Amino acid sequence: MSDDQFLDCLHRLLLYIGFAIVGVLMLVGAYRRWRWLIDPPRSWSPYYSQAMLKEVMGPTAVLYFTYFLGLALFAAGCFTTYQEVVWCRLISHPPPHWVRPSS
């Protein structure tokens, strides 16, 4: 594996792990009822999606949407991290038919 391929794998792994971490933070925030996440002020509605959702559908919808979004981000982060680990292992130890035959 070349240095460029290694850095590319590392960059993508960090990105996908970041998605999983954001999902966990959203789940924890919904469970612990963090005010900025679950109950934002109405004045934030032009700028913040959770405040707009609270204004349109109510605070219960914000709570369920935050749980759903946290689970979706966590699942997507775990799935893509697994795929990237498999891909990086395949690049680092390629099967014999990937190697060019020597003359």
ROSE-170054 format. One record per residue (C-alpha): residue number from 1; residue in three letters; x, y, z. Coordinates in Angstrom, 1 decimal, always signed. Last residue first. Example, Ala and Ser with C-alpha at 12.3 -4.5 7.8 and 13.67 -1.06 7.14 Angstrom:
2
<site><tise>2</tise><vexba>SER</vexba><east>+13.7</east><north>-1.1</north><up>+7.1</up></site>
<site><tise>1</tise><vexba>ALA</vexba><east>+12.3</east><north>-4.5</north><up>+7.8</up></site>
This chain:
103
<site><tise>103</tise><vexba>SER</vexba><east>+8.7</east><north>-10.6</north><up>-16.7</up></site>
<site><tise>102</tise><vexba>SER</vexba><east>+6.9</east><north>-10.1</north><up>-13.4</up></site>
<site><tise>101</tise><vexba>PRO</vexba><east>+3.2</east><north>-10.8</north><up>-13.3</up></site>
<site><tise>100</tise><vexba>ARG</vexba><east>+1.1</east><north>-7.9</north><up>-12.2</up></site>
<site><tise>99</tise><vexba>VAL</vexba><east>-0.4</east><north>-8.3</north><up>-8.8</up></site>
<site><tise>98</tise><vexba>TRP</vexba><east>-4.2</east><north>-8.3</north><up>-8.6</up></site>
<site><tise>97</tise><vexba>HIS</vexba><east>-4.5</east><north>-12.0</north><up>-9.3</up></site>
<site><tise>96</tise><vexba>PRO</vexba><east>-2.6</east><north>-12.8</north><up>-6.1</up></site>
<site><tise>95</tise><vexba>PRO</vexba><east>-5.1</east><north>-11.1</north><up>-3.8</up></site>
<site><tise>94</tise><vexba>PRO</vexba><east>-4.2</east><north>-7.7</north><up>-2.5</up></site>
<site><tise>93</tise><vexba>HIS</vexba><east>-3.0</east><north>-7.3</north><up>+1.1</up></site>
<site><tise>92</tise><vexba>SER</vexba><east>-2.9</east><north>-3.6</north><up>+1.9</up></site>
<site><tise>91</tise><vexba>ILE</vexba><east>-5.7</east><north>-2.8</north><up>-0.7</up></site>
<site><tise>90</tise><vexba>LEU</vexba><east>-8.0</east><north>-5.6</north><up>+0.6</up></site>
<site><tise>89</tise><vexba>ARG</vexba><east>-7.4</east><north>-4.5</north><up>+4.2</up></site>
<site><tise>88</tise><vexba>CYS</vexba><east>-8.3</east><north>-0.9</north><up>+3.2</up></site>
<site><tise>87</tise><vexba>TRP</vexba><east>-11.5</east><north>-2.1</north><up>+1.5</up></site>
<site><tise>86</tise><vexba>VAL</vexba><east>-12.6</east><north>-4.2</north><up>+4.5</up></site>
<site><tise>85</tise><vexba>VAL</vexba><east>-11.9</east><north>-1.3</north><up>+6.9</up></site>
<site><tise>84</tise><vexba>GLU</vexba><east>-13.8</east><north>+1.1</north><up>+4.6</up></site>
<site><tise>83</tise><vexba>GLN</vexba><east>-16.8</east><north>-1.2</north><up>+4.4</up></site>
<site><tise>82</tise><vexba>TYR</vexba><east>-16.9</east><north>-1.5</north><up>+8.2</up></site>
<site><tise>81</tise><vexba>THR</vexba><east>-16.6</east><north>+2.3</north><up>+8.6</up></site>
<site><tise>80</tise><vexba>THR</vexba><east>-19.4</east><north>+2.7</north><up>+6.1</up></site>
<site><tise>79</tise><vexba>PHE</vexba><east>-21.7</east><north>+0.4</north><up>+8.1</up></site>
<site><tise>78</tise><vexba>CYS</vexba><east>-20.9</east><north>+1.9</north><up>+11.5</up></site>
<site><tise>77</tise><vexba>GLY</vexba><east>-21.3</east><north>+5.5</north><up>+10.2</up></site>
<site><tise>76</tise><vexba>ALA</vexba><east>-24.5</east><north>+4.7</north><up>+8.5</up></site>
<site><tise>75</tise><vexba>ALA</vexba><east>-25.9</east><north>+3.0</north><up>+11.6</up></site>
<site><tise>74</tise><vexba>PHE</vexba><east>-24.8</east><north>+5.9</north><up>+13.9</up></site>
<site><tise>73</tise><vexba>LEU</vexba><east>-26.2</east><north>+8.5</north><up>+11.5</up></site>
<site><tise>72</tise><vexba>ALA</vexba><east>-29.5</east><north>+6.7</north><up>+11.2</up></site>
<site><tise>71</tise><vexba>LEU</vexba><east>-29.8</east><north>+6.1</north><up>+14.9</up></site>
<site><tise>70</tise><vexba>GLY</vexba><east>-29.1</east><north>+9.8</north><up>+15.7</up></site>
<site><tise>69</tise><vexba>LEU</vexba><east>-31.6</east><north>+11.0</north><up>+13.0</up></site>
<site><tise>68</tise><vexba>PHE</vexba><east>-34.3</east><north>+8.7</north><up>+14.4</up></site>
<site><tise>67</tise><vexba>TYR</vexba><east>-33.7</east><north>+9.8</north><up>+18.0</up></site>
<site><tise>66</tise><vexba>THR</vexba><east>-33.6</east><north>+13.4</north><up>+16.9</up></site>
<site><tise>65</tise><vexba>PHE</vexba><east>-36.8</east><north>+13.0</north><up>+14.9</up></site>
<site><tise>64</tise><vexba>TYR</vexba><east>-38.5</east><north>+11.4</north><up>+17.9</up></site>
<site><tise>63</tise><vexba>LEU</vexba><east>-37.6</east><north>+14.3</north><up>+20.2</up></site>
<site><tise>62</tise><vexba>VAL</vexba><east>-38.4</east><north>+17.0</north><up>+17.6</up></site>
<site><tise>61</tise><vexba>ALA</vexba><east>-41.8</east><north>+15.4</north><up>+17.0</up></site>
<site><tise>60</tise><vexba>THR</vexba><east>-42.5</east><north>+15.6</north><up>+20.7</up></site>
<site><tise>59</tise><vexba>PRO</vexba><east>-41.7</east><north>+19.3</north><up>+20.8</up></site>
<site><tise>58</tise><vexba>GLY</vexba><east>-44.3</east><north>+20.4</north><up>+18.2</up></site>
<site><tise>57</tise><vexba>MET</vexba><east>-44.8</east><north>+19.9</north><up>+14.5</up></site>
<site><tise>56</tise><vexba>VAL</vexba><east>-44.2</east><north>+23.3</north><up>+12.8</up></site>
<site><tise>55</tise><vexba>GLU</vexba><east>-42.5</east><north>+25.3</north><up>+15.6</up></site>
<site><tise>54</tise><vexba>LYS</vexba><east>-40.6</east><north>+22.3</north><up>+16.9</up></site>
<site><tise>53</tise><vexba>LEU</vexba><east>-39.5</east><north>+21.4</north><up>+13.4</up></site>
<site><tise>52</tise><vexba>MET</vexba><east>-38.2</east><north>+25.0</north><up>+12.8</up></site>
<site><tise>51</tise><vexba>ALA</vexba><east>-36.3</east><north>+24.9</north><up>+16.1</up></site>
<site><tise>50</tise><vexba>GLN</vexba><east>-34.7</east><north>+21.5</north><up>+15.2</up></site>
<site><tise>49</tise><vexba>SER</vexba><east>-33.8</east><north>+22.9</north><up>+11.7</up></site>
<site><tise>48</tise><vexba>TYR</vexba><east>-31.8</east><north>+25.9</north><up>+13.1</up></site>
<site><tise>47</tise><vexba>TYR</vexba><east>-31.5</east><north>+29.2</north><up>+11.3</up></site>
<site><tise>46</tise><vexba>PRO</vexba><east>-35.0</east><north>+30.6</north><up>+10.6</up></site>
<site><tise>45</tise><vexba>SER</vexba><east>-36.2</east><north>+28.7</north><up>+13.7</up></site>
<site><tise>44</tise><vexba>TRP</vexba><east>-33.7</east><north>+30.1</north><up>+16.2</up></site>
<site><tise>43</tise><vexba>SER</vexba><east>-36.1</east><north>+32.7</north><up>+17.6</up></site>
<site><tise>42</tise><vexba>ARG</vexba><east>-38.4</east><north>+29.9</north><up>+18.7</up></site>
<site><tise>41</tise><vexba>PRO</vexba><east>-36.0</east><north>+28.8</north><up>+21.4</up></site>
<site><tise>40</tise><vexba>PRO</vexba><east>-34.5</east><north>+25.3</north><up>+21.2</up></site>
<site><tise>39</tise><vexba>ASP</vexba><east>-36.1</east><north>+22.4</north><up>+23.1</up></site>
<site><tise>38</tise><vexba>ILE</vexba><east>-34.6</east><north>+19.1</north><up>+21.9</up></site>
<site><tise>37</tise><vexba>LEU</vexba><east>-31.0</east><north>+20.0</north><up>+20.8</up></site>
<site><tise>36</tise><vexba>TRP</vexba><east>-30.3</east><north>+23.2</north><up>+22.6</up></site>
<site><tise>35</tise><vexba>ARG</vexba><east>-32.1</east><north>+21.9</north><up>+25.7</up></site>
<site><tise>34</tise><vexba>TRP</vexba><east>-30.2</east><north>+18.7</north><up>+26.0</up></site>
<site><tise>33</tise><vexba>ARG</vexba><east>-32.9</east><north>+16.2</north><up>+26.9</up></site>
<site><tise>32</tise><vexba>ARG</vexba><east>-30.6</east><north>+13.5</north><up>+28.4</up></site>
<site><tise>31</tise><vexba>TYR</vexba><east>-31.9</east><north>+10.9</north><up>+26.0</up></site>
<site><tise>30</tise><vexba>ALA</vexba><east>-32.1</east><north>+13.2</north><up>+23.0</up></site>
<site><tise>29</tise><vexba>GLY</vexba><east>-28.5</east><north>+14.5</north><up>+23.7</up></site>
<site><tise>28</tise><vexba>VAL</vexba><east>-27.2</east><north>+10.9</north><up>+24.1</up></site>
<site><tise>27</tise><vexba>LEU</vexba><east>-28.8</east><north>+9.9</north><up>+20.8</up></site>
<site><tise>26</tise><vexba>MET</vexba><east>-27.5</east><north>+13.0</north><up>+19.1</up></site>
<site><tise>25</tise><vexba>LEU</vexba><east>-24.0</east><north>+12.4</north><up>+20.5</up></site>
<site><tise>24</tise><vexba>VAL</vexba><east>-24.1</east><north>+8.8</north><up>+19.3</up></site>
<site><tise>23</tise><vexba>GLY</vexba><east>-25.1</east><north>+9.9</north><up>+15.8</up></site>
<site><tise>22</tise><vexba>VAL</vexba><east>-22.3</east><north>+12.5</north><up>+15.8</up></site>
<site><tise>21</tise><vexba>ILE</vexba><east>-19.8</east><north>+9.8</north><up>+16.8</up></site>
<site><tise>20</tise><vexba>ALA</vexba><east>-21.0</east><north>+7.5</north><up>+14.0</up></site>
<site><tise>19</tise><vexba>PHE</vexba><east>-20.6</east><north>+10.2</north><up>+11.4</up></site>
<site><tise>18</tise><vexba>GLY</vexba><east>-17.1</east><north>+11.0</north><up>+12.8</up></site>
<site><tise>17</tise><vexba>ILE</vexba><east>-16.2</east><north>+7.4</north><up>+12.4</up></site>
<site><tise>16</tise><vexba>TYR</vexba><east>-17.0</east><north>+7.7</north><up>+8.7</up></site>
<site><tise>15</tise><vexba>LEU</vexba><east>-14.9</east><north>+10.8</north><up>+8.3</up></site>
<site><tise>14</tise><vexba>LEU</vexba><east>-12.0</east><north>+9.4</north><up>+10.3</up></site>
<site><tise>13</tise><vexba>LEU</vexba><east>-12.1</east><north>+6.2</north><up>+8.2</up></site>
<site><tise>12</tise><vexba>ARG</vexba><east>-12.2</east><north>+8.2</north><up>+4.9</up></site>
<site><tise>11</tise><vexba>HIS</vexba><east>-9.1</east><north>+10.2</north><up>+5.9</up></site>
<site><tise>10</tise><vexba>LEU</vexba><east>-7.2</east><north>+7.0</north><up>+7.0</up></site>
<site><tise>9</tise><vexba>CYS</vexba><east>-8.0</east><north>+5.2</north><up>+3.8</up></site>
<site><tise>8</tise><vexba>ASP</vexba><east>-6.8</east><north>+8.2</north><up>+1.7</up></site>
<site><tise>7</tise><vexba>LEU</vexba><east>-3.7</east><north>+8.5</north><up>+3.9</up></site>
<site><tise>6</tise><vexba>PHE</vexba><east>-2.9</east><north>+4.9</north><up>+3.3</up></site>
<site><tise>5</tise><vexba>GLN</vexba><east>-3.5</east><north>+5.1</north><up>-0.4</up></site>
<site><tise>4</tise><vexba>ASP</vexba><east>-1.2</east><north>+8.1</north><up>-0.7</up></site>
<site><tise>3</tise><vexba>ASP</vexba><east>+1.5</east><north>+6.4</north><up>+1.3</up></site>
<site><tise>2</tise><vexba>SER</vexba><east>+1.4</east><north>+3.4</north><up>-1.0</up></site>
<site><tise>1</tise><vexba>MET</vexba><east>+0.0</east><north>+0.0</north><up>+0.0</up></site>
